C-alpha cells in the first residue's frame, strides 16, 4: 500500500470510509487499520517530500516567486524575500534550510548547493516567536517531533534552551554524506553580540532584523564559510528601514543599478496574487481588517511607507483580467533597449504592448517582454513574434561597441520602430493623469510591469531611481508616441470585400 493510497483514503468522507471498512471481517479490518496507521505515521513525518510537487493545486509552477528566490541563491550571497502576510515566507525559508542541512536536494532545485554538512543559524524577533512560529514549521508541534519540514529520520539530536518553555537551543541533522549539520536558534532580542564569532555556512533571518545584527551576520562568512548564504524572509511593516533600503534600490536614494549586484545582494517581492493557498474569501476578510496604510505591506510585501513613490493609484482601479482585443483597436509597442550588467538580472531589454480603445481614449497594456543579457537578434525575434505588423517607438540613445545606434540595429533586424519621445517628466505626468482618469489599464498577466510600478520611485533630488524601471520607461515611450503609429492587424485579401459604406475601402468580413 502506497502513501498515495493512504492520502486518498484519508481524504474520503467519513461515511464512505466507514462503509468500506464494514465490508471487511474483523481480521481484515484490523490488518488494514494497522497498515494505514503505519503508513500514516511515515506520511506525517516526510512532509518535505511533498513540498512543491510537480502537479496538483499547490504545484511548484504556482509558486514562481519562491522558485525565483531559490534560483537567485546560485548567484547572490544575500537574499531578501519581502512577502505579504500568509504568502509562505517562513515555509520558503524553512524548505531551503532543510535542503541544505540534509543535502537532499530535489531534482528541480537550481539554487545554491552545499556538498557537505553545514553550520546554520536560524533567528527571529524573540525567543518566544522563534519557539512558536519557526520551531513548529521545522520540527512539528509539541509531542509530534518529525512532523515538520525536517523528516523524522533526519533528526539526530535535539537540545532545548533552559527556562524557555520548550524553545530549541540547537539541533543536529543527519546529512546524506553521513555527517551531521548543526543548527543553532537565536533571536534579535539577545543583541548583536550573540551573533559574533562563529562562521556559519547558512543564516536564515525570519522577520526583519536590526541593521547591526544584519551587519554582524554578513561578516560571519569567512574561512571555510566564505561562500555561505544569508536569507531574510519578512513582511516590511516597519516601512523603509535601513535593511529595506539596503536590498531595494528604489528606496535607497541611489541612482546606481550596480550597487546591489556588486554586493551580491538581491530581493524578491511575493504578494497574495503570487500564491495559490489563500482563497479569495480569505483575502477579502484579511483586507477588510487591515489598516489602509498597511495594505501594500500585508498584501504585497511592499514597505508601508513608500517615500518618493511616483505612482500611488491603487491597482484595483486599473488592473483588469485579460480579454480578446477587438480587431478595430490599434496596437503599438514601446521598447527600452539594454544588455544588462553582469550579476544584475534587473537590467536588460524591455518592451510593452498597448492597445488603444479609441472610443474612450483608453490604452490597455496587454503584454510585456523583458530579458537580461541576450543578443539583439533574440530580442528582435521575440518582439516580432507578437506581430511583425505592429509598429513601435524605442530608446535611441544607446550604441553598439562598433558605434552603431542600437535602434538602427533593430531596424536592420526588421523592427518597424522610430525614435521615442524620452521626455521623462512629461511622460510621467501623462501616465499619472491617465491612471487617475481611468484611461490607462493593465492586464493582470503583466506581473513584471506591476512589480516595477509598485517600486517606481524618486530619490531625494526628485530624480527617477534607475533600478527595475525598464518596463516603466517603455510604457512612457508608448504613451507619448504619435497615435498614428498605432495600427490594426492587416486584413488578408481573402477575408475582405468592397464596402460601399467606406467609399470602396476594404473592410473585414468576419
Helices and strands as residue ranges (DSSP letters): H 3-11, H 14-22, H 26-44, G 47-50, G 60-62, H 64-72, E 78-83, H 89-102, E 119-124, H 127-129, I 130-134, H 135-139, G 152-154, E 155-160, E 168-174, E 180-187, G 188-190, G 192-195, E 202-206, H 211-218, G 223-225, E 229-234, H 242-247, G 249-251, H 258-262, E 265-270, G 272-274, H 280-288, G 292-294, H 295-300, G 315-317, E 319-320, E 331-336, E 349-357, E 362-371, H 376-384, E 391-394, H 406-412, E 417-419, H 424-437, E 440-443, H 447-455, H 470-480, G 483-485, G 493-495, E 496-498, G 500-502, E 506-508
